[in-house]
Every structure is written in structure tokens, then in C-alpha cells.
Amino acid sequence: MKKWMARDKDGFLFIGDTKPVLCRGGAGYTWEGRVDYLSSSFPEITFENSPKMIEVKIIEELEEK
């Protein structure tokens, strides 16, 4: 599954199905589109290199024996 990820200048991280668009709003520039907000994970994604396409992969946890 592929997604788009971008970070704004305030450090908030966005993830969505469509490529976000940088728009100017009342509080400055922000990413718009179908996005969800994430924590401050993925430090390699910055405002300067956003947006980035990512691939999401589900990894099954191994049972402890």
C-alpha cells in the first residue's frame, strides 16, 4: 500500500492517500488533502523535502514461545 507523507514547518506530520498540496492559510503554509496527522516520527521527512511517497507494509508479530 502506498501513501504520501509530508511535514509542515511546525513539525506536524501528515499521511494520506493522495499527494498533499501546500497551501497558504491563516496560520501560514500547511498541507491540504485527505490527510491524517501523525506524531513526530520519521525525522527523515522534513518540510524542505516534503511531500514523499511511502510504502506501508503490515508485519505480523511473531508469537513468543
N, CA, C and O atoms as a Tripos MOL2 file, in Angstrom:
@<TRIPOS>MOLECULE
protein
  260   259    65     0     0
PROTEIN
NO_CHARGES

@<TRIPOS>ATOM
      1 N           0.8620   -1.1670    0.0000 N.3       1 MET1
      2 CA          0.0000    0.0000    0.0000 C.3       1 MET1
      3 C           0.9070    1.2290    0.0000 C.2       1 MET1
      4 O           1.8160    1.3310    0.8240 O.2       1 MET1
      5 N           0.6660    2.1450   -0.9060 N.am      2 LYS2
      6 CA          1.4810    3.3510   -0.9780 C.3       2 LYS2
      7 C           0.6870    4.5430   -0.4750 C.2       2 LYS2
      8 O          -0.5140    4.6600   -0.7180 O.2       2 LYS2
      9 N           1.3790    5.4230    0.2260 N.am      3 LYS3
     10 CA          0.7850    6.6220    0.8140 C.3       3 LYS3
     11 C           1.7130    7.7980    0.5520 C.2       3 LYS3
     12 O           2.8610    7.6180    0.1460 O.2       3 LYS3
     13 N           1.2100    8.9880    0.7850 N.am      4 TRP4
     14 CA          2.0230   10.2100    0.7220 C.3       4 TRP4
     15 C           2.2230   10.7220    2.1340 C.2       4 TRP4
     16 O           1.3150   10.6620    2.9620 O.2       4 TRP4
     17 N           3.4360   11.2360    2.4070 N.am      5 MET5
     18 CA          3.7420   11.7590    3.7180 C.3       5 MET5
     19 C           4.4400   13.1040    3.5530 C.2       5 MET5
     20 O           5.2730   13.2710    2.6620 O.2       5 MET5
     21 N           4.0970   14.0630    4.4150 N.am      6 ALA6
     22 CA          4.7090   15.3880    4.3740 C.3       6 ALA6
     23 C           4.7380   15.9580    5.7850 C.2       6 ALA6
     24 O           3.9170   15.6030    6.6300 O.2       6 ALA6
     25 N           5.6960   16.8460    6.0250 N.am      7 ARG7
     26 CA          5.8160   17.5140    7.3180 C.3       7 ARG7
     27 C           5.6810   19.0150    7.0940 C.2       7 ARG7
     28 O           6.2050   19.5460    6.1150 O.2       7 ARG7
     29 N           4.9730   19.7110    8.0090 N.am      8 ASP8
     30 CA          4.8680   21.1630    7.8720 C.3       8 ASP8
     31 C           5.9920   21.8460    8.6490 C.2       8 ASP8
     32 O           6.7860   21.1870    9.3210 O.2       8 ASP8
     33 N           6.0490   23.1650    8.5500 N.am      9 LYS9
     34 CA          7.1370   23.9050    9.2000 C.3       9 LYS9
     35 C           7.0880   23.8250   10.7110 C.2       9 LYS9
     36 O           8.1030   24.0470   11.3710 O.2       9 LYS9
     37 N           5.9090   23.5050   11.2840 N.am     10 ASP10
     38 CA          5.7760   23.3670   12.7310 C.3      10 ASP10
     39 C           6.1410   21.9650   13.2110 C.2      10 ASP10
     40 O           6.1020   21.6900   14.4110 O.2      10 ASP10
     41 N           6.4960   21.0720   12.2780 N.am     11 GLY11
     42 CA          6.9050   19.7260   12.6570 C.3      11 GLY11
     43 C           5.7960   18.6950   12.6410 C.2      11 GLY11
     44 O           6.0510   17.5300   12.9450 O.2      11 GLY11
     45 N           4.5660   19.0800   12.2970 N.am     12 PHE12
     46 CA          3.4760   18.1130   12.2440 C.3      12 PHE12
     47 C           3.6130   17.2600   10.9910 C.2      12 PHE12
     48 O           3.9600   17.7650    9.9230 O.2      12 PHE12
     49 N           3.3370   15.9510   11.1280 N.am     13 LEU13
     50 CA          3.4820   15.0100   10.0410 C.3      13 LEU13
     51 C           2.1070   14.6090    9.5360 C.2      13 LEU13
     52 O           1.2050   14.3460   10.3320 O.2      13 LEU13
     53 N           1.9390   14.5620    8.2270 N.am     14 PHE14
     54 CA          0.6740   14.2230    7.5910 C.3      14 PHE14
     55 C           0.8780   12.9790    6.7340 C.2      14 PHE14
     56 O           1.9470   12.7940    6.1530 O.2      14 PHE14
     57 N          -0.1460   12.1210    6.6530 N.am     15 ILE15
     58 CA         -0.1110   10.9510    5.7870 C.3      15 ILE15
     59 C          -1.4690   10.8510    5.0960 C.2      15 ILE15
     60 O          -2.5040   11.0910    5.7170 O.2      15 ILE15
     61 N          -1.4630   10.4990    3.8130 N.am     16 GLY16
     62 CA         -2.7200   10.4220    3.0930 C.3      16 GLY16
     63 C          -2.6230    9.5970    1.8220 C.2      16 GLY16
     64 O          -1.5340    9.2120    1.3940 O.2      16 GLY16
     65 N          -3.7830    9.3310    1.2230 N.am     17 ASP17
     66 CA         -3.8630    8.5280    0.0050 C.3      17 ASP17
     67 C          -3.5080    9.3210   -1.2450 C.2      17 ASP17
     68 O          -3.0370    8.7520   -2.2290 O.2      17 ASP17
     69 N          -3.7290   10.6220   -1.2110 N.am     18 THR18
     70 CA         -3.4300   11.4600   -2.3670 C.3      18 THR18
     71 C          -2.3050   12.4170   -2.0040 C.2      18 THR18
     72 O          -2.1000   12.7410   -0.8340 O.2      18 THR18
     73 N          -1.5760   12.8680   -3.0290 N.am     19 LYS19
     74 CA         -0.4600   13.7710   -2.7940 C.3      19 LYS19
     75 C          -0.9820   15.0810   -2.2150 C.2      19 LYS19
     76 O          -1.8200   15.7300   -2.8410 O.2      19 LYS19
     77 N          -0.5070   15.4920   -1.0290 N.am     20 PRO20
     78 CA         -0.9820   16.7290   -0.4280 C.3      20 PRO20
     79 C          -0.4620   17.9470   -1.1910 C.2      20 PRO20
     80 O           0.5740   17.8880   -1.8530 O.2      20 PRO20
     81 N          -1.1960   19.0380   -1.0860 N.am     21 VAL21
     82 CA         -0.8550   20.2750   -1.7660 C.3      21 VAL21
     83 C          -0.5250   21.3240   -0.7110 C.2      21 VAL21
     84 O          -1.2550   21.4790    0.2690 O.2      21 VAL21
     85 N           0.5760   22.0450   -0.9130 N.am     22 LEU22
     86 CA          0.9750   23.0880    0.0160 C.3      22 LEU22
     87 C           0.1420   24.3320   -0.2390 C.2      22 LEU22
     88 O           0.1750   24.8880   -1.3370 O.2      22 LEU22
     89 N          -0.6080   24.7760    0.7720 N.am     23 CYS23
     90 CA         -1.4970   25.9270    0.6470 C.3      23 CYS23
     91 C          -1.2170   26.9260    1.7540 C.2      23 CYS23
     92 O          -0.7970   26.5540    2.8500 O.2      23 CYS23
     93 N          -1.4500   28.1780    1.4650 N.am     24 ARG24
     94 CA         -1.2790   29.2260    2.4650 C.3      24 ARG24
     95 C          -2.6100   29.4490    3.1520 C.2      24 ARG24
     96 O          -3.6240   29.7000    2.5000 O.2      24 ARG24
     97 N          -2.6030   29.3570    4.4770 N.am     25 GLY25
     98 CA         -3.8080   29.5710    5.2700 C.3      25 GLY25
     99 C          -3.5840   30.6810    6.2750 C.2      25 GLY25
    100 O          -2.5860   31.3980    6.2100 O.2      25 GLY25
    101 N          -4.5220   30.8220    7.2100 N.am     26 GLY26
    102 CA         -4.4370   31.8640    8.2170 C.3      26 GLY26
    103 C          -3.2130   31.7470    9.1080 C.2      26 GLY26
    104 O          -2.6910   32.7540    9.5880 O.2      26 GLY26
    105 N          -2.7520   30.5140    9.3320 N.am     27 ALA27
    106 CA         -1.6090   30.3020   10.2220 C.3      27 ALA27
    107 C          -0.3190   30.0620    9.4410 C.2      27 ALA27
    108 O           0.6600   29.5810   10.0130 O.2      27 ALA27
    109 N          -0.2960   30.3830    8.1610 N.am     28 GLY28
    110 CA          0.8940   30.1420    7.3370 C.3      28 GLY28
    111 C           0.6390   29.0180    6.3590 C.2      28 GLY28
    112 O          -0.5080   28.7410    6.0090 O.2      28 GLY28
    113 N           1.6990   28.3710    5.9180 N.am     29 TYR29
    114 CA          1.5630   27.2890    4.9430 C.3      29 TYR29
    115 C           1.2350   25.9800    5.6370 C.2      29 TYR29
    116 O           1.7460   25.6980    6.7200 O.2      29 TYR29
    117 N           0.3740   25.1760    5.0070 N.am     30 THR30
    118 CA          0.0140   23.8710    5.5430 C.3      30 THR30
    119 C          -0.2720   22.9290    4.3790 C.2      30 THR30
    120 O          -0.4900   23.3710    3.2510 O.2      30 THR30
    121 N          -0.2690   21.6380    4.6600 N.am     31 TRP31
    122 CA         -0.5800   20.6320    3.6490 C.3      31 TRP31
    123 C          -2.0750   20.3620    3.6630 C.2      31 TRP31
    124 O          -2.6620   20.1520    4.7250 O.2      31 TRP31
    125 N          -2.6940   20.3670    2.4780 N.am     32 GLU32
    126 CA         -4.1250   20.0930    2.3770 C.3      32 GLU32
    127 C          -4.3550   18.8780    1.4970 C.2      32 GLU32
    128 O          -3.5470   18.5650    0.6230 O.2      32 GLU32
    129 N          -5.4520   18.2090    1.7390 N.am     33 GLY33
    130 CA         -5.8320   16.9930    1.0240 C.3      33 GLY33
    131 C          -6.3960   16.0160    2.0290 C.2      33 GLY33
    132 O          -6.6330   16.3770    3.1820 O.2      33 GLY33
    133 N          -6.6160   14.7760    1.6060 N.am     34 ARG34
    134 CA         -7.0890   13.7480    2.5330 C.3      34 ARG34
    135 C          -5.9010   13.2700    3.3460 C.2      34 ARG34
    136 O          -5.1730   12.3690    2.9300 O.2      34 ARG34
    137 N          -5.7080   13.8790    4.5120 N.am     35 VAL35
    138 CA         -4.5420   13.5500    5.3280 C.3      35 VAL35
    139 C          -4.9410   13.2700    6.7670 C.2      35 VAL35
    140 O          -5.9700   13.7490    7.2420 O.2      35 VAL35
    141 N          -4.1330   12.5040    7.4410 N.am     36 ASP36
    142 CA         -4.2450   12.2540    8.8720 C.3      36 ASP36
    143 C          -2.9750   12.7920    9.5140 C.2      36 ASP36
    144 O          -1.9200   12.8420    8.8810 O.2      36 ASP36
    145 N          -3.0850   13.1900   10.7670 N.am     37 TYR37
    146 CA         -1.9310   13.7270   11.4820 C.3      37 TYR37
    147 C          -1.2400   12.6070   12.2490 C.2      37 TYR37
    148 O          -1.8980   11.7370   12.8200 O.2      37 TYR37
    149 N           0.0660   12.6340   12.2590 N.am     38 LEU38
    150 CA          0.8710   11.6540   12.9930 C.3      38 LEU38
    151 C           1.7310   12.3720   14.0150 C.2      38 LEU38
    152 O           1.8190   13.5990   14.0380 O.2      38 LEU38
    153 N           2.3620   11.5720   14.8560 N.am     39 SER39
    154 CA          3.2770   12.1400   15.8460 C.3      39 SER39
    155 C           4.5550   12.6080   15.1530 C.2      39 SER39
    156 O           4.6170   12.6630   13.9250 O.2      39 SER39
    157 N           5.5300   12.9300   15.9130 N.am     40 SER40
    158 CA          6.7840   13.4450   15.3530 C.3      40 SER40
    159 C           7.7330   12.3160   14.9390 C.2      40 SER40
    160 O           8.9510   12.4710   15.0320 O.2      40 SER40
    161 N           7.1960   11.1960   14.4900 N.am     41 SER41
    162 CA          8.0170   10.1060   13.9620 C.3      41 SER41
    163 C           8.5980   10.5000   12.6070 C.2      41 SER41
    164 O           8.2840   11.5720   12.0910 O.2      41 SER41
    165 N           9.4250    9.6610   12.0380 N.am     42 PHE42
    166 CA         10.0080    9.8320   10.7080 C.3      42 PHE42
    167 C          10.7900   11.1420   10.5750 C.2      42 PHE42
    168 O          10.4150   11.9910    9.7670 O.2      42 PHE42
    169 N          11.8540   11.3240   11.3390 N.am     43 PRO43
    170 CA         12.6250   12.5660   11.2580 C.3      43 PRO43
    171 C          13.2580   12.7930    9.8900 C.2      43 PRO43
    172 O          13.6340   13.9200    9.5660 O.2      43 PRO43
    173 N          13.3830   11.7260    9.0710 N.am     44 GLU44
    174 CA         13.9720   11.8950    7.7390 C.3      44 GLU44
    175 C          13.0400   12.6260    6.7750 C.2      44 GLU44
    176 O          13.4770   13.0420    5.7020 O.2      44 GLU44
    177 N          11.7660   12.7900    7.1340 N.am     45 ILE45
    178 CA         10.8310   13.5620    6.3230 C.3      45 ILE45
    179 C          10.7490   14.9550    6.9190 C.2      45 ILE45
    180 O          10.2830   15.1410    8.0430 O.2      45 ILE45
    181 N          11.2090   15.9270    6.1530 N.am     46 THR46
    182 CA         11.2570   17.3100    6.6120 C.3      46 THR46
    183 C          10.3410   18.1750    5.7660 C.2      46 THR46
    184 O           9.8290   17.7260    4.7400 O.2      46 THR46
    185 N          10.1340   19.4100    6.1890 N.am     47 PHE47
    186 CA          9.3440   20.3490    5.3920 C.3      47 PHE47
    187 C          10.0270   20.5830    4.0450 C.2      47 PHE47
    188 O           9.3690   20.6560    3.0080 O.2      47 PHE47
    189 N          11.3520   20.7000    4.0760 N.am     48 GLU48
    190 CA         12.1010   21.0170    2.8650 C.3      48 GLU48
    191 C          12.0500   19.9060    1.8170 C.2      48 GLU48
    192 O          12.1030   20.2020    0.6230 O.2      48 GLU48
    193 N          11.9480   18.6310    2.2230 N.am     49 ASN49
    194 CA         11.9160   17.5530    1.2340 C.3      49 ASN49
    195 C          10.5250   16.9280    1.0680 C.2      49 ASN49
    196 O          10.4030   15.8650    0.4600 O.2      49 ASN49
    197 N           9.4820   17.5630    1.5940 N.am     50 SER50
    198 CA          8.1110   17.0480    1.5030 C.3      50 SER50
    199 C           7.4420   17.5120    0.2200 C.2      50 SER50
    200 O           7.8290   18.5490   -0.3190 O.2      50 SER50
    201 N           6.4540   16.7880   -0.2910 N.am     51 PRO51
    202 CA          5.9590   15.5000    0.1940 C.3      51 PRO51
    203 C           6.7950   14.3400   -0.3450 C.2      51 PRO51
    204 O           7.5070   14.4720   -1.3410 O.2      51 PRO51
    205 N           6.6880   13.2150    0.3320 N.am     52 LYS52
    206 CA          7.3670   11.9800   -0.0490 C.3      52 LYS52
    207 C           6.3310   10.8720   -0.1840 C.2      52 LYS52
    208 O           5.3830   10.8090    0.5990 O.2      52 LYS52
    209 N           6.5060    9.9910   -1.1790 N.am     53 MET53
    210 CA          5.6580    8.8090   -1.2630 C.3      53 MET53
    211 C           6.2920    7.7290   -0.4020 C.2      53 MET53
    212 O           7.5050    7.5240   -0.4450 O.2      53 MET53
    213 N           5.4750    7.0440    0.3740 N.am     54 ILE54
    214 CA          5.9680    5.9680    1.2330 C.3      54 ILE54
    215 C           5.1940    4.6950    0.9220 C.2      54 ILE54
    216 O           4.1370    4.7440    0.2920 O.2      54 ILE54
    217 N           5.7140    3.5660    1.3590 N.am     55 GLU55
    218 CA          5.0080    2.3070    1.2170 C.3      55 GLU55
    219 C           4.7520    1.7600    2.6110 C.2      55 GLU55
    220 O           5.6700    1.6680    3.4270 O.2      55 GLU55
    221 N           3.5040    1.3970    2.8820 N.am     56 VAL56
    222 CA          3.1080    0.8790    4.1900 C.3      56 VAL56
    223 C           3.0000   -0.6320    4.0860 C.2      56 VAL56
    224 O           2.3260   -1.1490    3.1950 O.2      56 VAL56
    225 N           3.6570   -1.3390    4.9890 N.am     57 LYS57
    226 CA          3.6520   -2.7790    4.9760 C.3      57 LYS57
    227 C           3.2720   -3.3040    6.3600 C.2      57 LYS57
    228 O           3.8520   -2.8850    7.3620 O.2      57 LYS57
    229 N           2.3250   -4.1980    6.4210 N.am     58 ILE58
    230 CA          1.9260   -4.8110    7.6950 C.3      58 ILE58
    231 C           2.8590   -5.9840    7.9720 C.2      58 ILE58
    232 O           3.0350   -6.8690    7.1340 O.2      58 ILE58
    233 N           3.4440   -5.9740    9.1420 N.am     59 ILE59
    234 CA          4.3490   -7.0460    9.5520 C.3      59 ILE59
    235 C           3.6910   -7.7960   10.7080 C.2      59 ILE59
    236 O           3.3710   -7.2120   11.7430 O.2      59 ILE59
    237 N           3.4970   -9.0760   10.5160 N.am     60 GLU60
    238 CA          2.8980   -9.9040   11.5590 C.3      60 GLU60
    239 C           3.9190  -10.1130   12.6840 C.2      60 GLU60
    240 O           5.0890  -10.4010   12.4320 O.2      60 GLU60
    241 N           3.4550   -9.9640   13.9220 N.am     61 GLU61
    242 CA          4.3300  -10.1970   15.0680 C.3      61 GLU61
    243 C           4.4720  -11.6810   15.3030 C.2      61 GLU61
    244 O           3.5130  -12.4400   15.1650 O.2      61 GLU61
    245 N           5.6680  -12.0870   15.6580 N.am     62 LEU62
    246 CA          5.9080  -13.4890   15.9780 C.3      62 LEU62
    247 C           5.4660  -13.7640   17.4080 C.2      62 LEU62
    248 O           5.6760  -12.9470   18.3050 O.2      62 LEU62
    249 N           4.8500  -14.9240   17.6090 N.am     63 GLU63
    250 CA          4.4330  -15.2990   18.9620 C.3      63 GLU63
    251 C           5.6630  -15.6870   19.7790 C.2      63 GLU63
    252 O           6.5440  -16.3940   19.2910 O.2      63 GLU63
    253 N           5.7140  -15.2200   21.0230 N.am     64 GLU64
    254 CA          6.8030  -15.6250   21.9090 C.3      64 GLU64
    255 C           6.4980  -17.0090   22.4460 C.2      64 GLU64
    256 O           5.3590  -17.3030   22.8080 O.2      64 GLU64
    257 N           7.5120  -17.8580   22.4990 N.am     65 LYS65
    258 CA          7.3240  -19.2390   22.9810 C.3      65 LYS65
    259 C           7.9860  -19.4240   24.3160 C.2      65 LYS65
    260 O           7.9380  -20.5150   24.8840 O.2      65 LYS65
@<TRIPOS>BOND
     1     1     2 1
     2     2     3 1
     3     3     4 2
     4     3     5 am
     5     5     6 1
     6     6     7 1
     7     7     8 2
     8     7     9 am
     9     9    10 1
    10    10    11 1
    11    11    12 2
    12    11    13 am
    13    13    14 1
    14    14    15 1
    15    15    16 2
    16    15    17 am
    17    17    18 1
    18    18    19 1
    19    19    20 2
    20    19    21 am
    21    21    22 1
    22    22    23 1
    23    23    24 2
    24    23    25 am
    25    25    26 1
    26    26    27 1
    27    27    28 2
    28    27    29 am
    29    29    30 1
    30    30    31 1
    31    31    32 2
    32    31    33 am
    33    33    34 1
    34    34    35 1
    35    35    36 2
    36    35    37 am
    37    37    38 1
    38    38    39 1
    39    39    40 2
    40    39    41 am
    41    41    42 1
    42    42    43 1
    43    43    44 2
    44    43    45 am
    45    45    46 1
    46    46    47 1
    47    47    48 2
    48    47    49 am
    49    49    50 1
    50    50    51 1
    51    51    52 2
    52    51    53 am
    53    53    54 1
    54    54    55 1
    55    55    56 2
    56    55    57 am
    57    57    58 1
    58    58    59 1
    59    59    60 2
    60    59    61 am
    61    61    62 1
    62    62    63 1
    63    63    64 2
    64    63    65 am
    65    65    66 1
    66    66    67 1
    67    67    68 2
    68    67    69 am
    69    69    70 1
    70    70    71 1
    71    71    72 2
    72    71    73 am
    73    73    74 1
    74    74    75 1
    75    75    76 2
    76    75    77 am
    77    77    78 1
    78    78    79 1
    79    79    80 2
    80    79    81 am
    81    81    82 1
    82    82    83 1
    83    83    84 2
    84    83    85 am
    85    85    86 1
    86    86    87 1
    87    87    88 2
    88    87    89 am
    89    89    90 1
    90    90    91 1
    91    91    92 2
    92    91    93 am
    93    93    94 1
    94    94    95 1
    95    95    96 2
    96    95    97 am
    97    97    98 1
    98    98    99 1
    99    99   100 2
   100    99   101 am
   101   101   102 1
   102   102   103 1
   103   103   104 2
   104   103   105 am
   105   105   106 1
   106   106   107 1
   107   107   108 2
   108   107   109 am
   109   109   110 1
   110   110   111 1
   111   111   112 2
   112   111   113 am
   113   113   114 1
   114   114   115 1
   115   115   116 2
   116   115   117 am
   117   117   118 1
   118   118   119 1
   119   119   120 2
   120   119   121 am
   121   121   122 1
   122   122   123 1
   123   123   124 2
   124   123   125 am
   125   125   126 1
   126   126   127 1
   127   127   128 2
   128   127   129 am
   129   129   130 1
   130   130   131 1
   131   131   132 2
   132   131   133 am
   133   133   134 1
   134   134   135 1
   135   135   136 2
   136   135   137 am
   137   137   138 1
   138   138   139 1
   139   139   140 2
   140   139   141 am
   141   141   142 1
   142   142   143 1
   143   143   144 2
   144   143   145 am
   145   145   146 1
   146   146   147 1
   147   147   148 2
   148   147   149 am
   149   149   150 1
   150   150   151 1
   151   151   152 2
   152   151   153 am
   153   153   154 1
   154   154   155 1
   155   155   156 2
   156   155   157 am
   157   157   158 1
   158   158   159 1
   159   159   160 2
   160   159   161 am
   161   161   162 1
   162   162   163 1
   163   163   164 2
   164   163   165 am
   165   165   166 1
   166   166   167 1
   167   167   168 2
   168   167   169 am
   169   169   170 1
   170   170   171 1
   171   171   172 2
   172   171   173 am
   173   173   174 1
   174   174   175 1
   175   175   176 2
   176   175   177 am
   177   177   178 1
   178   178   179 1
   179   179   180 2
   180   179   181 am
   181   181   182 1
   182   182   183 1
   183   183   184 2
   184   183   185 am
   185   185   186 1
   186   186   187 1
   187   187   188 2
   188   187   189 am
   189   189   190 1
   190   190   191 1
   191   191   192 2
   192   191   193 am
   193   193   194 1
   194   194   195 1
   195   195   196 2
   196   195   197 am
   197   197   198 1
   198   198   199 1
   199   199   200 2
   200   199   201 am
   201   201   202 1
   202   202   203 1
   203   203   204 2
   204   203   205 am
   205   205   206 1
   206   206   207 1
   207   207   208 2
   208   207   209 am
   209   209   210 1
   210   210   211 1
   211   211   212 2
   212   211   213 am
   213   213   214 1
   214   214   215 1
   215   215   216 2
   216   215   217 am
   217   217   218 1
   218   218   219 1
   219   219   220 2
   220   219   221 am
   221   221   222 1
   222   222   223 1
   223   223   224 2
   224   223   225 am
   225   225   226 1
   226   226   227 1
   227   227   228 2
   228   227   229 am
   229   229   230 1
   230   230   231 1
   231   231   232 2
   232   231   233 am
   233   233   234 1
   234   234   235 1
   235   235   236 2
   236   235   237 am
   237   237   238 1
   238   238   239 1
   239   239   240 2
   240   239   241 am
   241   241   242 1
   242   242   243 1
   243   243   244 2
   244   243   245 am
   245   245   246 1
   246   246   247 1
   247   247   248 2
   248   247   249 am
   249   249   250 1
   250   250   251 1
   251   251   252 2
   252   251   253 am
   253   253   254 1
   254   254   255 1
   255   255   256 2
   256   255   257 am
   257   257   258 1
   258   258   259 1
   259   259   260 2
@<TRIPOS>SUBSTRUCTURE
     1 MET1         2 RESIDUE 1 A MET
     2 LYS2         6 RESIDUE 1 A LYS
     3 LYS3        10 RESIDUE 1 A LYS
     4 TRP4        14 RESIDUE 1 A TRP
     5 MET5        18 RESIDUE 1 A MET
     6 ALA6        22 RESIDUE 1 A ALA
     7 ARG7        26 RESIDUE 1 A ARG
     8 ASP8        30 RESIDUE 1 A ASP
     9 LYS9        34 RESIDUE 1 A LYS
    10 ASP10       38 RESIDUE 1 A ASP
    11 GLY11       42 RESIDUE 1 A GLY
    12 PHE12       46 RESIDUE 1 A PHE
    13 LEU13       50 RESIDUE 1 A LEU
    14 PHE14       54 RESIDUE 1 A PHE
    15 ILE15       58 RESIDUE 1 A ILE
    16 GLY16       62 RESIDUE 1 A GLY
    17 ASP17       66 RESIDUE 1 A ASP
    18 THR18       70 RESIDUE 1 A THR
    19 LYS19       74 RESIDUE 1 A LYS
    20 PRO20       78 RESIDUE 1 A PRO
    21 VAL21       82 RESIDUE 1 A VAL
    22 LEU22       86 RESIDUE 1 A LEU
    23 CYS23       90 RESIDUE 1 A CYS
    24 ARG24       94 RESIDUE 1 A ARG
    25 GLY25       98 RESIDUE 1 A GLY
    26 GLY26      102 RESIDUE 1 A GLY
    27 ALA27      106 RESIDUE 1 A ALA
    28 GLY28      110 RESIDUE 1 A GLY
    29 TYR29      114 RESIDUE 1 A TYR
    30 THR30      118 RESIDUE 1 A THR
    31 TRP31      122 RESIDUE 1 A TRP
    32 GLU32      126 RESIDUE 1 A GLU
    33 GLY33      130 RESIDUE 1 A GLY
    34 ARG34      134 RESIDUE 1 A ARG
    35 VAL35      138 RESIDUE 1 A VAL
    36 ASP36      142 RESIDUE 1 A ASP
    37 TYR37      146 RESIDUE 1 A TYR
    38 LEU38      150 RESIDUE 1 A LEU
    39 SER39      154 RESIDUE 1 A SER
    40 SER40      158 RESIDUE 1 A SER
    41 SER41      162 RESIDUE 1 A SER
    42 PHE42      166 RESIDUE 1 A PHE
    43 PRO43      170 RESIDUE 1 A PRO
    44 GLU44      174 RESIDUE 1 A GLU
    45 ILE45      178 RESIDUE 1 A ILE
    46 THR46      182 RESIDUE 1 A THR
    47 PHE47      186 RESIDUE 1 A PHE
    48 GLU48      190 RESIDUE 1 A GLU
    49 ASN49      194 RESIDUE 1 A ASN
    50 SER50      198 RESIDUE 1 A SER
    51 PRO51      202 RESIDUE 1 A PRO
    52 LYS52      206 RESIDUE 1 A LYS
    53 MET53      210 RESIDUE 1 A MET
    54 ILE54      214 RESIDUE 1 A ILE
    55 GLU55      218 RESIDUE 1 A GLU
    56 VAL56      222 RESIDUE 1 A VAL
    57 LYS57      226 RESIDUE 1 A LYS
    58 ILE58      230 RESIDUE 1 A ILE
    59 ILE59      234 RESIDUE 1 A ILE
    60 GLU60      238 RESIDUE 1 A GLU
    61 GLU61      242 RESIDUE 1 A GLU
    62 LEU62      246 RESIDUE 1 A LEU
    63 GLU63      250 RESIDUE 1 A GLU
    64 GLU64      254 RESIDUE 1 A GLU
    65 LYS65      258 RESIDUE 1 A LYS
